[in-house]
Amino acid sequence: MGPHSRIRLGQVNTSLGKGLLGSKEDSRRASAGATAPNPAKPLSPATSISTLDRHDSSGGSEEIAPEIVVWTGAMDDDDAMSVDSSVGSLSSAPDSDEEMDFYQVKPVEVAKPEPEEVEEPEPELVSAAEPDLEPELALVAASEPLLTWPDHEPVPEAEPVPEAEPVLEAEQEEDPKGEPVEELVSLSEPQPGLESELAFEATAQLEPETTDAPEHEPDQFEPGAGGEAEPVAAQAPVLEPVNPTPHPTILDAPHQVDLLKPESAMDLIASSISSTSALSEHSDLSPGPISQSSKATTPIDTESSKELSAPSPQPLQQKSTPQHTNVSSTVPRRRYDVRPKVSIPPDLPLPEYANQCIVAAEASRLNPYHLHHEEYLMLRDHLSHTQVTTYLNIRNGILRLWVRNPQIPVTREEAVGCAKDARWFDVASVCFDWLVRNGYINIGCLEIRPARKYGGKSSPNGRKRRTIVVIGAGMSGLGCARQLEGLSAQYAKRFRDLGEDPPRVVVVEGRNRIGGRVYSKAFKTVPKRPLEGFEENKRFTAEMGGMIITGFDRGNPMNILVRGQLGLPYRPLRPDTTLYDSNGKPVDPVRDQLVENLYNDCLDRVSEYKFKQPASKLIEGNRDLMDEGRDSSAETHKTIRQTEEAAAAQPHAPPVSEQNIAPQVNLVPVSTDRATGRIHTEPGTPGALKAARKAKLMGWALKSGVSEDADVDLESATKEPDATLGSVTDNVIAQYKGLVDLTAQDFRLVNWHVANLEYSNATNYHQLSLQGWDIDAGNEWEGAHTMVIGGYQNVPRGLLSLPTPLDIRQMSPVRKITYAFEGSGPATVECENGFRIEADYVVNTIPLGVLKHGNVQFEPPLPEWKADAIERLGFGVLNKVILVYNTPFWDEDRDIFGVLRNPTNRNTLDQKDYSSQRGRFFQWFNISKTSGLPVLLALMAGDAGFDTEQACNDDLVAEATTILRSVYGSKVPDPVEAVVTRWASDKFARGSYSSAGPTMKADDYDTMARPIGNLFFAGEHTSGTHPATVHGAYLSGLRAASEVLDAMLGPIEIPTPLIIPKETSLSLKRKAETSRDPARAKLEAYEIELWDHIILQIGLRPLQPSKPATNAYVFYSKAHYDEARKKLEEGRRPGKGKASANEVRNMSAKMWKEASEEEKKPYMEIAEVKKKEWAQIIDAWKAQAGEWDKKATKLKEEYEKAHPPPKEDEVEEEGRRSKKRVESYKEEDESDVEME
C-alpha cells in the first residue's frame, strides 16, 4: 500500500448511473441514490458524492493452503485491520506518520434519531475484527440520502445514529507472514518500509435535520424497513370518522405511500370477513426441496430431481413450503395504511412501467411471465389461472422497487402499494414475504432496522433467544449470516410474538482471514508508480482463488453486491484471445476456429447422453396484458388446484403432475468461453446430423473415399461400465480421425480446449460424469466478464462488516458437530482450540473437499444418503502460478492468451498421450490493470493442477519463464516476485471446487443441500444450478438462511380467502368513502372530472404505433425458411425428428452470412423502404400527439379557470416523490475503467 499510513474512509461510489429511479413514486430511491461518477475518471470510491459510511491455531506442521510460495525480498504486509463498529467502517494500524485523505467526506444532513438499546456482546465471542480488511469497502447507510433533490420533502424524524467513536487501531499480528502456508524466497533486494502495516481511519460527519413530523400513535403500526405490519383482529365495520391525529410518516421507506385512516376500504373489508388461514401447501408433486433456476428465460424444474434414491429413514426439514392440510386456526388479517398504486409512478406510461418490471424480474433470477415452482406450490389453492397475471404484475413491480436501488430495503407497505386494487393487498403481502424469505429482495450489505417498538437486540426481561452458528466465513457462510441478520430484523415482531428475541448469529472460521476460497493476496512488491489507471490507494493484489465475475446481467447476485451496494471498481475482461503453438508462433485463427468447431461437435454428440431435465410446471400469465402493464379483469372462482384436479378427473386425461408442463428443451454445446472454460449452449437436438455431413458443413475436407453419409457410433463407448465424459469424447475424436485429416497441431488445439474444460471443472475430464458434466447448462449469466480492482476478497469483507459487523470467531477450526437428527434439541460445535458453543441451529458451509477428507466429526454420523452423495460428487484442484515483473513485455492490448502444449511424444495422434501435459501453463491472464503491477497469471488445470502440489517451486518458475521466452523471445526477464497456490494442501479447502464425479446421480447437488434435523448445508457444492462458482456459494447461503427461518417461524401464512370477492369489496369500499380524508377525496374527484372533461372534448391521446421489422435479415430469413429447413434435413440422422425452430434460425443466419451482396440487396432495399415508412408514421404520430397535448393544455387551463381546483393547503401531500429519474445503478459505459 506504500508509505501512506492513515487513509480516511468516507464513502463508496455507489455506481448509480443512468436513472435508477422512477418518478414520483421513487422519492425513496431519490433519498438513497447517488450521483453518477465522473466519466472522465476511473471508477473509484473517491468519485462519489459525500454520504455517511456506515493462523491456523491447530498447531502441528500441516500446511494451510492455498499453499503460497512467494519470492520476494520484502516482508509480508498483510494489513491487520479492525472494525469501528459505531459506523461499520474499517481501520488498520499505521505504518508511518504521514496522512492522506483519499475519500472526500462531506457533511450530510440526516434525521436525528432516538437512542436504541445496544446489547452487550457475549463474553466468549469476538466482534468482527478482521485482520485483513480493506479500506476500499464502505456501505452507504440505508437511512442516509444518497441523492437529494431540490424539491425533496422534509425527512421525518428517524432513529438516532450513534456518533462516530474513536478509531480503534488493530495491533500488529504476531506472525507478520500472514498466511501460514506462505514461504518467502528472495528474488530481489528488500524494499524498505514494506514491513509496516497501513491504517485506515473511518470518519463521518452527521448533522441533524429538523423536521416537524408528528408523533406516532402508540397503537399504530410503525412501518419499518421490511418489517411486518401488525395484524388486526376481525371487527365490525366502523363508518364514523376517527380521531383526526395526523397520519404517521413512514421511516426508512421513502417510497411514496399514501396513507389511509384506519377505517379505509381495506380495513372494512378485512374486518367484515372471517379471516381463516390456510398455510401454503406442498403437493405430492414435490417430495423434496426446490432449487432455483437462475436463467429467467430457461424454465428449469427441480421437482422430480428432489427424489432421493436413498431416502432418509427420518423425515427431514425442507426448504420449500412444507406440506400441510388446511389449517383451521384463525389468523388475523393484516391492515394496510396504504393506498392502491402508490408504488406505481403516475407520470410513467404503463407500457414503460411494465417493461421496467419485466427487466427487474429477469435481473432477479425469475421469469417475469410465469410462476416459480415454489410460487405455484404456495398459491395453487388461492389463485385461479386468470389471476396469475395480476399476481405476476405485483411481484414484478416489487422486484422493480428493489432492483432500482438495492441500498434501501423494500418495505411491506411499498410492496402492497404495487397492487392496483385493495383486494390484492394480501396477495402483495404474501408475495413480499416469499421474495424476502427466498432471497430475491432485501439481501446483501443492507441496513434493515426493525420497527422502533420492536427494535433493539434484546429485551431486559430475559426473553428466550436462540443461537444460530454458521461454520465457515467464505461467501456462503458470510452470505448466510448476513441474510439471517437481515431476516431477523424484518421479522422481529414475529419473534416477539413467540415470546423470544430475534436470534443471534455467530460465525466460526478456522482461518485467520475471511473469504475462504476467495482470497486476494497482497504482493510484497510495491512499484514506484502504479500503472496508469490504477489508483495509489488500492492494494496490489492477485486472486489466489475465485477471480472472474461471469457477467452481471440476468440475475447474478454479484451485481447487487459489487455494483449496487459496495460500489467496488471493476474492469471488463477483453475476450479476444491469441493462441500460440508450442514453438511460440501464433496459431492460424482460421485453423483454430475450424478445430474448435470440431471439438464442440464432439461435445454435442456426447451431450446426447446427459441427464434429461425433469418436467417443470408452467403456469403463465397473459403476456400481452403484462407487456401493457394491465391486470386481468377476468374473475373465476376455481383455483389452479381445482382446475387441474377437475381436468385430471376426465376420462383419459393426464394426472395433475403432467398438466401445464413446460416444453422439453435440449441444450447443445455451440462454443467455448475461453476466459472461464465454460461451454455455451443453445436449444437444439444433440447429434442431429451425420458426422461426415456436419464436418463438411463446418469446412473440413473429407478423406478420400469417405461418404457424406458416414457417421460415428458412440453406443459401445457409452455402455462401458466406467464410461466418463473423457473416455467417450476421446472415442469420438478417434472416429473423426478416420473422416478428416487431423494433424499433430490439430490435436494440440483440441487438447487446449480440453484443458480449458478441465479448468472449469478442476479435474481431468476422465473424472467427469458422462451424464452430469454439464448439469448447470442454461443457468449462465449474461454480460461481460469482469474482475474487481483491488481484490475480489473485498466482497466477503463487505458482507462481514457492513452495515454492522457480524459476530465471528476466527482461528477456530471445527473438530466436531453434534446436532439433533429429529430437528428439535440443542446442537454443539466444538473446535480444535477448545472453543465450544451451543446452538439451536447449525449451518455447515464446510467445503466438500474437507467433508470428503473426514476431518470433521458428526454426531450422530451423517445418514447414508448424505454420505453417499459426498462420496459421489467430485472435488478437484486448479492451481495458479503468478509472476510479477518490473515492466510488461507482453501484448498489453490482450487480457488472455493461450499456449499449446506438446505431449510426451511430440507427433503422436493418440489422445491419451496429451493428458498429463495439456493443462500446464496452457492459459495466461494479463491482470496488470486489476493488480496495479505488471503481472501474468498462469493456470495449472487437469492433471497439472494436482502435479503442482508436489512440484518444486524453482522448477515451476523456470518452466513458466521458458514458455514465455518461446513466445516473446529471450528479452523475457526473471520475475521479481512469484506466487504459487496449492489448494489441495489447504486443510480448510482440500481442493478448489466441486465437479460431477463419474458415478454422480442427477439429484446429488440437491441431496447435498438437504438439511438433517437442525443441521443445514450451504456452499457451492450444494448449488445444482451454479456449482463451482462464487455466486453459487452466495446463493446457497441465502437458501440456507431461508430454511433456518422457516424452521423457526414456520411457513408463510396465507389468509383465506386470499383475494376478497369483488362484490364484497365494492360494497364495503363505497361505505368506506365516508371515512376517507375529505381533502384528498375532493382533489381526486376534481382530477377525475378534469380529465373526463378533456377526453369528452378531444378523445384519448393517440397511442404510439408499433414499430415494424426493419432488419434486412428478418426479411431474408422469412423468405428462405423452408430452404434452411431442407438443408438441415438432408444430412439428418435417423430418429432425430424434424429440425427445431432454433436450428432453422441458426442455418438461416449462416446462409445470410454466406450470401453475396447481390443476394442481400433486395432485402436491404425492403428494409430501407420499411424504415422510411416507419419514419413517416412516427412523424405523423408525433404531430398528432403534439396537437392533442396543446388542446389538452388549453382545455385544462379553461376548466381550471371556470372551476378552480382545491387549494393546496387543503390537501396533504403525504410524501410525493421527486420527478428526477435515474434508470439503473449500473455504471455508465464511459465510467468504466478505460481499456487502452
DAUR-V632860 format. One record per pair of residues at least 12 apart in sequence whose C-alpha atoms are under 6 Angstrom apart, sorted by the first residue. I is the first residue (numbers start at 1). GAP is how many residues later the second one is. Records with the same first field share a line. If there is no record, write none. Layout:
I = GAP ; GAP
This chain:
1 = 538
4 = 94
5 = 89 ; 90 ; 91 ; 93 ; 94 ; 193 ; 194
6 = 93 ; 193 ; 194
7 = 93 ; 94 ; 193 ; 194
8 = 93 ; 192 ; 193 ; 194
9 = 94 ; 192 ; 193
10 = 43 ; 93 ; 95 ; 193
11 = 40 ; 42 ; 127
12 = 33 ; 126 ; 555
13 = 32 ; 35 ; 554
14 = 553
15 = 548 ; 552 ; 1210 ; 1211 ; 1212
16 = 18 ; 20 ; 1209
17 = 19 ; 1208 ; 1209 ; 1210 ; 1211
18 = 1204 ; 1205 ; 1206
19 = 1202 ; 1203 ; 1204 ; 1205
20 = 384 ; 1202 ; 1203 ; 1204 ; 1205
21 = 1200 ; 1201 ; 1202
22 = 1199
23 = 322 ; 1196 ; 1198
24 = 321 ; 1192 ; 1193 ; 1194 ; 1195
25 = 230 ; 231 ; 318 ; 320 ; 1192
26 = 229 ; 1191
27 = 227 ; 228 ; 1190 ; 1191
28 = 226 ; 227
30 = 117
31 = 114 ; 115 ; 116 ; 117
32 = 113 ; 114 ; 115
33 = 113 ; 114
34 = 112 ; 113
39 = 1191 ; 1192
42 = 1191
43 = 526
44 = 525
46 = 57
50 = 55 ; 56
52 = 88 ; 152
53 = 85 ; 86 ; 87
54 = 33 ; 34 ; 35 ; 85 ; 86 ; 87 ; 749
55 = 125 ; 457
56 = 455 ; 755
57 = 754
63 = 118
64 = 117 ; 922 ; 923
65 = 116 ; 917 ; 918 ; 920 ; 921
66 = 915 ; 916 ; 917 ; 920
67 = 114 ; 914 ; 915
68 = 113 ; 114 ; 911 ; 912 ; 913
69 = 113 ; 114 ; 910 ; 911
70 = 113 ; 114 ; 115 ; 908 ; 909
71 = 113 ; 114 ; 115 ; 116 ; 906 ; 907
72 = 113 ; 114 ; 115 ; 116 ; 905
73 = 113 ; 115 ; 116 ; 117
74 = 116 ; 117 ; 450
75 = 120
76 = 101
77 = 118
78 = 100
79 = 53 ; 118
80 = 12 ; 51 ; 52
81 = 49 ; 50 ; 51 ; 52 ; 89
82 = 47 ; 48 ; 88
83 = 46
84 = 83
86 = 78
88 = 714 ; 715 ; 716
89 = 113
91 = 108 ; 109 ; 110
92 = 77 ; 78 ; 106 ; 107 ; 108
93 = 76 ; 77 ; 104 ; 105 ; 106
94 = 103 ; 104 ; 105
95 = 101 ; 102 ; 103
107 = 98
109 = 98 ; 99 ; 100
110 = 97 ; 98 ; 99
111 = 46 ; 47 ; 97 ; 98
112 = 46 ; 48 ; 96
113 = 45 ; 46 ; 47
114 = 45 ; 46
115 = 45
117 = 339
119 = 338
127 = 680 ; 681
128 = 677 ; 678 ; 679 ; 680
139 = 427
142 = 265 ; 266 ; 305
143 = 109
156 = 55 ; 57
187 = 789
216 = 32
222 = 229
223 = 27
224 = 226 ; 227
225 = 27 ; 184 ; 186 ; 223 ; 224
226 = 184 ; 185 ; 186 ; 264
227 = 223 ; 263
231 = 101 ; 102 ; 103
232 = 100 ; 101 ; 102 ; 103
233 = 99
234 = 37
235 = 36
236 = 35 ; 36
237 = 31
241 = 834
256 = 959 ; 960 ; 961
257 = 81 ; 85
258 = 80 ; 81 ; 956
259 = 78 ; 79
260 = 77 ; 78
264 = 808
265 = 804 ; 807
266 = 156
267 = 68
275 = 57 ; 58
276 = 54 ; 55 ; 779 ; 780
277 = 53 ; 54 ; 777 ; 778 ; 779
278 = 48 ; 49 ; 776
279 = 774 ; 775
280 = 98
281 = 42 ; 43 ; 97
282 = 40 ; 41 ; 95
286 = 17
288 = 18
289 = 29 ; 30 ; 31
290 = 12 ; 30
294 = 71 ; 485
295 = 70 ; 484
296 = 66 ; 69 ; 70 ; 71
297 = 70
301 = 315
305 = 698
310 = 555
316 = 696
319 = 724
340 = 77 ; 79 ; 80 ; 81 ; 82
341 = 76 ; 77 ; 78 ; 79
342 = 75
343 = 71 ; 74 ; 75
350 = 279
351 = 277 ; 278
354 = 273 ; 275
357 = 39 ; 40 ; 43
360 = 39 ; 40
361 = 35
362 = 192
363 = 191 ; 192
364 = 191
365 = 190
369 = 251 ; 252
370 = 249 ; 250 ; 251
371 = 248
380 = 260 ; 261
381 = 258 ; 260
382 = 257
383 = 256
384 = 254 ; 255 ; 256
385 = 255
388 = 233
389 = 232 ; 233
390 = 241 ; 242
394 = 24 ; 25
397 = 21
398 = 17
406 = 158
407 = 158
409 = 33
416 = 12 ; 13
423 = 636 ; 637
424 = 635
437 = 605
438 = 604
439 = 599
445 = 354 ; 357 ; 358
447 = 356
448 = 38
449 = 40
450 = 39 ; 40
454 = 39
458 = 43
463 = 37
464 = 36
465 = 35 ; 36 ; 38
466 = 37 ; 374
467 = 36 ; 37 ; 372 ; 373
468 = 37 ; 371 ; 372 ; 373 ; 374
469 = 36 ; 37 ; 38 ; 373
470 = 37 ; 372 ; 373
471 = 36 ; 37 ; 373 ; 374
472 = 36 ; 37 ; 373
473 = 36 ; 41 ; 42
474 = 41 ; 42
475 = 321 ; 558 ; 559
476 = 543 ; 557 ; 558 ; 561
477 = 368
479 = 555 ; 558
480 = 557 ; 558 ; 561
484 = 557
488 = 14
506 = 301 ; 302
507 = 301
508 = 300 ; 301
509 = 301 ; 303
510 = 300 ; 301 ; 302 ; 303
511 = 300
512 = 298 ; 299
515 = 281
517 = 28
518 = 27 ; 28 ; 275
519 = 24 ; 25 ; 26 ; 274
520 = 21 ; 22 ; 23 ; 271 ; 273
521 = 20 ; 21
522 = 18 ; 19
523 = 17 ; 18
530 = 402
531 = 401
534 = 398
538 = 252
539 = 251
540 = 391 ; 392
541 = 390
542 = 389
548 = 238 ; 239
549 = 236 ; 237
550 = 235
551 = 230 ; 231 ; 232 ; 233 ; 234
552 = 231
553 = 228 ; 229 ; 230
554 = 227 ; 228
564 = 661
569 = 220
570 = 217 ; 218 ; 219
571 = 215 ; 216
572 = 213 ; 214
573 = 212 ; 213
574 = 321
577 = 319 ; 320
578 = 319
579 = 318 ; 319 ; 320
580 = 319
581 = 318 ; 319
582 = 318 ; 319
584 = 382 ; 383
600 = 70
604 = 64 ; 65 ; 82 ; 83
605 = 81 ; 82
608 = 78
609 = 162
610 = 161 ; 162
611 = 160
616 = 45 ; 46
617 = 43 ; 44 ; 45
618 = 42 ; 43 ; 44
644 = 12
666 = 17 ; 18
667 = 14 ; 15 ; 16 ; 17
668 = 13 ; 14 ; 16 ; 18
669 = 12
677 = 79 ; 80 ; 83
678 = 82
688 = 444 ; 445 ; 448
689 = 442 ; 443 ; 444
690 = 21 ; 441 ; 443
691 = 20
692 = 16 ; 18 ; 19
693 = 15 ; 438
702 = 37 ; 38
703 = 36 ; 37
724 = 42 ; 44 ; 45 ; 46
725 = 43 ; 44 ; 45
726 = 39 ; 40
744 = 163
748 = 152
755 = 163 ; 164
758 = 184
759 = 182
761 = 234
762 = 114 ; 115 ; 116
763 = 113 ; 179
764 = 178 ; 179
767 = 231
768 = 228 ; 229 ; 230
769 = 227 ; 228 ; 229
772 = 224
773 = 223
776 = 249
789 = 141
812 = 19
813 = 18 ; 19
814 = 16 ; 17
815 = 15 ; 16 ; 17 ; 41
816 = 14 ; 40 ; 41 ; 42
817 = 12 ; 41
818 = 40 ; 41
820 = 193 ; 194
821 = 192
822 = 191
823 = 190 ; 191
826 = 13 ; 14
827 = 12 ; 13
841 = 173
842 = 173
843 = 173 ; 174
844 = 172 ; 173
845 = 172 ; 173 ; 174
847 = 142
849 = 26 ; 140 ; 141 ; 142
850 = 139 ; 140
869 = 135
872 = 125 ; 127 ; 128
873 = 123 ; 124 ; 127
874 = 120 ; 121 ; 122 ; 123
875 = 118 ; 119 ; 120
876 = 115 ; 116
877 = 68 ; 114 ; 115
878 = 63 ; 67 ; 114
879 = 61 ; 66 ; 102
880 = 58 ; 59 ; 60 ; 100 ; 101
881 = 56 ; 57 ; 98 ; 99
882 = 54 ; 55 ; 96 ; 97
883 = 52 ; 53 ; 92 ; 95
884 = 50 ; 51 ; 91 ; 92 ; 93
885 = 49 ; 90 ; 91
887 = 47
888 = 46
895 = 30 ; 31
896 = 28 ; 29
897 = 27
898 = 24 ; 25 ; 26
899 = 23
901 = 17
903 = 14
916 = 27
919 = 21 ; 22 ; 23 ; 25
920 = 20 ; 24
921 = 17 ; 18 ; 19
923 = 15 ; 16
924 = 13 ; 14
925 = 12
949 = 33
993 = 35
994 = 27 ; 34
1005 = 17 ; 19
1008 = 14
1009 = 13
1018 = 18 ; 19
1019 = 14 ; 17
1020 = 12 ; 13
1079 = 131 ; 132
1080 = 131
1102 = 83
1110 = 57 ; 60 ; 61
1111 = 56
1112 = 51 ; 52 ; 55
1117 = 31
1124 = 20 ; 23 ; 24
1125 = 19
